[in-house]
Amino acid sequence: MSLSGASLPIVLVPVGTNEDALDASLAALDASTPVGTRVWLADDAQVGPRGNAIIERWLAHTPLQAAHTRRASPIGDAAHLDEALRACGDADVAILASDARPTPGWLEHLHDCLARDPSIATATPWSNAGEAAAWPRIGEIVEVDASPARLARACAQLGNTHPSLPSAVTHAVLIRGAARARAGGLDPASYRSWYAALIDLSLRMSGLGGRNALCETAFVLREVEGKPAEGDMDALSVRWPAWHAQLAHFLMDDPLRALRERMAEALAGDDGTPPQPDLFADVP
């Protein structure tokens, strides 16, 4: 891929309290994202002194175009992300969990996914802790020992069908700004967690004709899944009474099984050797 960082969507990282995971995530972001990509670390007054030191050290050395903001007092996940997304206007924004580790090409593939199909409102990559978008087993958290580079190469062989998901998932998601604005953005008045607010936004965008798609050519690693705040799932059930049954049917029917099997085959066939470079690339 040859996209420059400046032409890619903004990456928004809502900073969490797991400092070791944040350190690993920022390192993976540097290694897997084009130079000059715009990155916003948004802290809802969560990070302690060690976390601040990690962020300051990273800001001083990252090749990305990065900024860091910190609220004086917390307002909650959903409200904080709604505030940040509104500040981005109608721009497409990739939200990356601060304990997630993207693999090479992740942002370019998500960007291409939205560009390829204007009906896609959200694009979610695979993850080993990705719920409906989980690999190697749907709905399970599985430790993956393959390197990020091998995972990225295997994903890149899967094509670009971008099948639909019940909703986007919180490990990483690229949200089309125009679709988000049309749906009215997040609803922090009804939900406290990003987990539930994203499901609600996904369903509202779907109701307006948008699709929540799997970007099968991208992979983001994570050790845990997102979690709802107390009362959030009850609020979802009231607003979307068919949601839990819809998700259960998706998990039982497993329409992504063939894709996951192809991914496993592609990974098994990758011996870890980088592709042969073009020996004549610099020959006039």
C-alpha positions as CSV (number, residue, x, y, z in Angstrom):
1,M,0.0,0.0,0.0
2,S,1.3,3.5,-0.8
3,L,-1.2,5.7,1.1
4,S,0.4,8.5,3.0
5,G,-0.4,9.0,6.7
6,A,-1.9,12.4,6.1
7,S,-4.5,11.0,3.7
8,L,-5.7,8.4,6.2
9,P,-8.4,8.7,8.8
10,I,-7.7,10.1,12.2
11,V,-6.9,7.5,14.8
12,L,-8.5,8.1,18.2
13,V,-7.2,6.2,21.2
14,P,-9.3,6.6,24.3
15,V,-6.5,6.1,26.9
16,G,-7.2,3.5,29.6
17,T,-5.7,2.6,33.0
18,N,-3.6,-0.4,31.9
19,E,-0.2,1.2,31.5
20,D,1.7,-1.9,30.2
21,A,-1.0,-2.5,27.6
22,L,-0.9,1.2,26.6
23,D,2.9,1.0,26.1
24,A,2.6,-2.1,23.9
25,S,-0.3,-0.5,22.0
26,L,1.6,2.7,21.2
27,A,4.7,0.6,20.1
28,A,2.4,-1.4,17.8
29,L,0.8,1.7,16.4
30,D,4.2,3.1,15.5
31,A,5.2,-0.2,13.8
32,S,2.0,-0.7,11.9
33,T,0.8,2.7,10.8
34,P,2.2,5.0,8.1
35,V,4.4,7.9,9.1
36,G,2.5,11.1,9.5
37,T,-0.9,9.5,10.4
38,R,-2.9,11.7,12.7
39,V,-3.3,10.2,16.1
40,W,-5.2,11.6,19.1
41,L,-4.7,10.2,22.6
42,A,-7.7,11.3,24.5
43,D,-7.5,10.8,28.3
44,D,-10.7,11.0,30.3
45,A,-8.6,11.7,33.5
46,Q,-7.7,8.0,33.7
47,V,-3.9,7.8,33.4
48,G,-1.6,8.0,36.4
49,P,2.0,9.4,36.5
50,R,3.5,6.3,34.9
51,G,1.0,6.4,32.1
52,N,1.7,10.0,31.5
53,A,5.4,9.3,31.4
54,I,4.8,6.6,28.8
55,I,2.7,9.0,26.7
56,E,5.3,11.8,26.9
57,R,8.1,9.5,25.9
58,W,6.1,8.2,23.0
59,L,5.1,11.7,21.8
60,A,8.7,12.7,21.8
61,H,9.8,9.9,19.4
62,T,6.8,8.8,17.4
63,P,6.9,9.3,13.6
64,L,3.1,9.8,13.7
65,Q,1.4,13.2,13.9
66,A,0.2,12.8,17.4
67,A,-1.5,14.9,20.1
68,H,-2.6,14.2,23.7
69,T,-5.4,15.7,25.6
70,R,-6.5,15.1,29.2
71,R,-9.7,16.1,30.9
72,A,-9.5,17.7,34.4
73,S,-12.1,15.3,35.6
74,P,-13.7,12.2,34.1
75,I,-17.1,12.2,32.4
76,G,-17.3,8.5,31.4
77,D,-16.4,6.5,28.3
78,A,-19.4,7.2,26.1
79,A,-19.6,10.9,26.9
80,H,-15.8,11.3,26.4
81,L,-15.8,9.6,23.1
82,D,-18.9,11.5,22.0
83,E,-17.1,14.7,22.8
84,A,-14.0,13.7,20.9
85,L,-15.9,12.5,17.8
86,R,-17.9,15.7,17.7
87,A,-14.6,17.6,17.7
88,C,-13.6,15.6,14.6
89,G,-16.7,16.9,12.7
90,D,-17.7,14.7,9.8
91,A,-14.3,13.1,9.4
92,D,-13.9,9.3,9.3
93,V,-12.3,8.3,12.6
94,A,-10.7,5.0,13.5
95,I,-11.1,4.3,17.3
96,L,-8.5,2.0,18.6
97,A,-8.7,0.5,22.1
98,S,-5.6,1.5,24.2
99,D,-4.9,-2.1,25.0
100,A,-5.1,-3.3,21.4
101,R,-2.1,-3.9,19.1
102,P,-2.7,-3.3,15.4
103,T,-0.9,-5.3,12.8
104,P,0.8,-3.8,9.7
105,G,-1.6,-2.3,7.1
106,W,-4.5,-2.2,9.5
107,L,-5.5,1.4,8.9
108,E,-5.0,1.4,5.2
109,H,-7.2,-1.7,4.9
110,L,-9.9,-0.1,7.0
111,H,-9.7,3.0,4.9
112,D,-9.9,1.0,1.7
113,C,-12.9,-0.9,3.0
114,L,-15.0,2.3,3.4
115,A,-13.8,3.6,0.0
116,R,-14.7,0.4,-1.7
117,D,-18.3,0.3,-0.5
118,P,-20.2,3.5,0.3
119,S,-22.9,1.6,2.1
120,I,-20.4,0.6,4.8
121,A,-20.9,2.7,7.9
122,T,-18.4,0.9,10.2
123,A,-15.5,-1.3,9.3
124,T,-14.2,-3.7,12.0
125,P,-11.0,-5.8,11.7
126,W,-10.5,-9.3,12.9
127,S,-9.3,-9.8,16.4
128,N,-8.4,-12.7,18.7
129,A,-10.8,-11.0,21.1
130,G,-13.2,-9.7,18.6
131,E,-16.6,-11.3,19.6
132,A,-18.5,-11.6,16.3
133,A,-15.3,-10.6,14.5
134,A,-13.1,-13.1,16.4
135,W,-10.4,-15.3,14.9
136,P,-9.6,-18.2,15.1
137,R,-12.9,-19.0,16.9
138,I,-16.0,-16.9,16.9
139,G,-17.1,-15.4,20.2
140,E,-13.9,-16.6,22.1
141,I,-10.7,-15.0,23.3
142,V,-7.8,-17.1,22.0
143,E,-4.1,-16.2,22.4
144,V,-2.4,-16.0,19.0
145,D,1.3,-16.7,18.8
146,A,1.7,-15.8,15.1
147,S,3.7,-12.5,14.6
148,P,1.8,-9.4,13.6
149,A,3.5,-9.5,10.2
150,R,2.3,-13.0,9.5
151,L,-1.2,-12.2,10.6
152,A,-1.3,-9.2,8.3
153,R,0.0,-11.2,5.3
154,A,-2.6,-13.9,5.9
155,C,-5.4,-11.4,6.1
156,A,-4.3,-9.7,2.9
157,Q,-5.1,-13.0,1.0
158,L,-8.7,-13.1,1.9
159,G,-10.1,-10.8,-0.7
160,N,-12.5,-7.9,-0.2
161,T,-16.0,-9.2,0.3
162,H,-16.5,-7.3,3.6
163,P,-19.4,-9.4,5.0
164,S,-21.9,-7.8,7.4
165,L,-21.6,-8.0,11.2
166,P,-24.4,-7.5,13.8
167,S,-22.5,-4.4,15.0
168,A,-19.1,-2.9,15.1
169,V,-16.7,-4.1,17.9
170,T,-14.6,-2.1,20.3
171,H,-11.1,-3.5,19.7
172,A,-10.9,-1.2,16.7
173,V,-13.4,0.3,14.3
174,L,-13.4,2.8,11.5
175,I,-16.6,4.9,11.5
176,R,-17.7,6.8,8.5
177,G,-18.1,10.4,9.6
178,A,-21.1,11.2,7.4
179,A,-23.0,8.1,8.6
180,R,-22.2,8.9,12.2
181,A,-23.5,12.5,11.8
182,R,-26.6,11.3,10.0
183,A,-27.4,8.9,12.9
184,G,-26.8,11.7,15.5
185,G,-23.6,10.4,16.9
186,L,-23.2,8.5,20.2
187,D,-25.9,8.6,22.9
188,P,-24.1,9.2,26.2
189,A,-27.3,10.1,27.9
190,S,-28.5,6.5,27.6
191,Y,-25.2,4.6,27.8
192,R,-22.2,5.0,30.0
193,S,-19.8,2.5,28.2
194,W,-18.2,2.8,24.8
195,Y,-19.2,-0.9,24.4
196,A,-22.9,-0.3,24.6
197,A,-22.8,3.1,22.9
198,L,-21.1,1.6,19.8
199,I,-23.7,-1.2,19.5
200,D,-26.5,1.4,19.7
201,L,-24.8,3.6,17.1
202,S,-24.2,0.6,14.8
203,L,-27.8,-0.3,15.0
204,R,-29.0,3.2,14.3
205,M,-26.7,3.5,11.3
206,S,-27.9,0.1,10.1
207,G,-31.5,1.3,10.4
208,L,-30.6,4.2,8.1
209,G,-29.3,1.9,5.4
210,G,-25.6,1.6,6.5
211,R,-23.7,-1.6,7.0
212,N,-21.5,-2.8,9.8
213,A,-18.8,-4.7,7.9
214,L,-15.9,-7.0,8.7
215,C,-12.7,-5.7,7.1
216,E,-11.3,-9.2,6.7
217,T,-8.0,-7.9,5.4
218,A,-7.0,-6.3,8.7
219,F,-6.2,-7.7,12.1
220,V,-5.9,-6.1,15.6
221,L,-4.7,-8.1,18.6
222,R,-6.2,-7.7,22.1
223,E,-6.1,-9.7,25.3
224,V,-9.6,-8.9,26.6
225,E,-13.0,-7.9,25.1
226,G,-14.8,-4.7,25.8
227,K,-17.4,-4.6,28.6
228,P,-20.7,-2.8,29.2
229,A,-21.3,-0.6,32.2
230,E,-23.9,-1.6,34.7
231,G,-27.4,-1.0,33.3
232,D,-26.2,-0.6,29.7
233,M,-27.4,-3.9,28.4
234,D,-30.8,-3.4,30.0
235,A,-31.0,0.0,28.2
236,L,-30.0,-1.7,24.9
237,S,-32.7,-4.4,25.4
238,V,-35.3,-1.7,25.9
239,R,-34.4,0.2,22.8
240,W,-33.4,-2.8,20.6
241,P,-35.5,-5.8,21.8
242,A,-34.3,-8.0,19.0
243,W,-30.6,-7.3,19.5
244,H,-29.7,-10.2,21.7
245,A,-31.5,-12.7,19.6
246,Q,-29.9,-11.3,16.5
247,L,-26.4,-11.6,18.0
248,A,-27.2,-15.1,19.3
249,H,-28.3,-16.3,15.8
250,F,-25.1,-14.8,14.3
251,L,-22.9,-16.7,16.7
252,M,-24.8,-19.9,16.2
253,D,-25.0,-19.7,12.4
254,D,-21.4,-18.5,12.2
255,P,-21.5,-17.1,8.6
256,L,-17.8,-16.2,8.8
257,R,-16.7,-19.8,9.3
258,A,-15.4,-20.2,5.8
259,L,-13.4,-17.0,6.0
260,R,-11.9,-18.0,9.3
261,E,-10.9,-21.3,7.8
262,R,-9.3,-19.6,4.8
263,M,-7.4,-17.3,7.2
264,A,-6.1,-20.3,9.0
265,E,-5.0,-21.9,5.8
266,A,-3.3,-18.7,4.6
267,L,-1.4,-18.5,8.0
268,A,-0.4,-22.1,7.9
269,G,1.0,-21.6,4.4
270,D,3.1,-18.5,5.4
271,D,6.6,-19.6,6.3
272,G,7.4,-16.2,7.8
273,T,9.7,-15.2,4.9
274,P,9.0,-11.6,3.7
275,P,8.0,-11.3,0.1
276,Q,10.9,-11.0,-2.4
277,P,11.6,-7.3,-3.0
278,D,11.6,-5.9,-6.5
279,L,15.3,-6.1,-7.4
280,F,14.8,-3.7,-10.3
281,A,12.6,-1.1,-8.5
282,D,15.3,1.5,-8.7
283,V,16.5,0.8,-12.2
284,P,15.6,3.7,-14.6
